[in-house]
Amino acid sequence: MDFFELTSRRRSLRKFSDRKVEHHTIEKILNAALTAPSSRNSHSTRFLVVEDRALIKHMSYMRDYGSAFMAEAPVAVLVMGDKNATDLWVDNCAISATFVQLAAEAEGLGSCWVHVAGREHAKGHPEMGDAESYLRTFLPIPEDCGVECVIAMGYSPYTEVKPRPEKDNSDKVAWLK
Ligand SMILES: Cc1cc2nc3c(=O)[nH]c(=O)nc-3n(C[C@H](O)[C@H](O)[C@H](O)COP(=O)(O)O)c2cc1C
């Protein structure tokens, strides 16, 4: 698929079919994501691939809004950054996560970003801790790593691609000629 067709087809997917995602497909996607640019070539991003359905369900409770849908995803990729490698680990994570989403699309999978960094476990209840601390209670997240997001992915149950709504983006790009 041509890159521009890929970017126009990609939409966040929050429902998944039961079709298994093969190990080599996940590896191919992550190998592509590992080529992402990183500050000073620091390659600070780390991935934790979760395929265990019970664990993914547990992960879906990390926030009380915006993460529930991932309970049905066959694959959840936790995107983390080594804080010792660079101060720009968050930026590196965001680029890596975007590569994961684009590579997933190229492999015929859909995906959705589920945000972790700075998000409360229960909105309006800071005393209950944050999403990252919750995930740390049952996932092997290295101490030196911060968690940016989870990319939930799997095959789409839909036969049609949801069309991207027409938008006037003329105010988003400025030109100096
Ligand atoms: C930084 C970031 C955080 C996001 N967090 C969530 C999230 O926590 N839960 C969710 O369902 N979608 C999340 N999304 C997906 C966006 O809602 C989605 O990309 C946006 O609505 C545009 O839709 P599209 O991806 O289909 O173009 C996030 C996306 C980004 C880039």
The ligand as an ORCA input file, in Angstrom:
! r2SCAN-3c Opt
* xyz 0 1
  C      -1.516     11.380     22.481
  C      -2.776     10.598     22.172
  C      -3.539     10.115     23.217
  C      -4.672      9.351     22.967
  N      -5.330      8.770     24.007
  C      -6.380      7.975     23.754
  C      -6.996      7.269     24.810
  O      -6.541      7.303     25.961
  N      -8.084      6.518     24.535
  C      -8.594      6.432     23.255
  O      -9.603      5.716     23.064
  N      -8.006      7.071     22.208
  C      -6.915      7.825     22.432
  N      -6.262      8.426     21.395
  C      -6.776      8.278     20.009
  C      -7.449      9.571     19.534
  O      -8.687      9.720     20.202
  C      -7.626      9.531     18.005
  O      -6.372      9.426     17.395
  C      -8.340     10.776     17.513
  O      -9.672     10.814     17.978
  C      -8.355     10.860     15.987
  O      -8.960      9.722     15.423
  P      -8.196      8.856     14.326
  O      -7.010      8.221     15.020
  O      -9.202      7.836     13.856
  O      -7.727      9.767     13.234
  C      -5.111      9.143     21.625
  C      -4.328      9.645     20.566
  C      -3.168     10.339     20.833
  C      -2.305     10.795     19.672
*
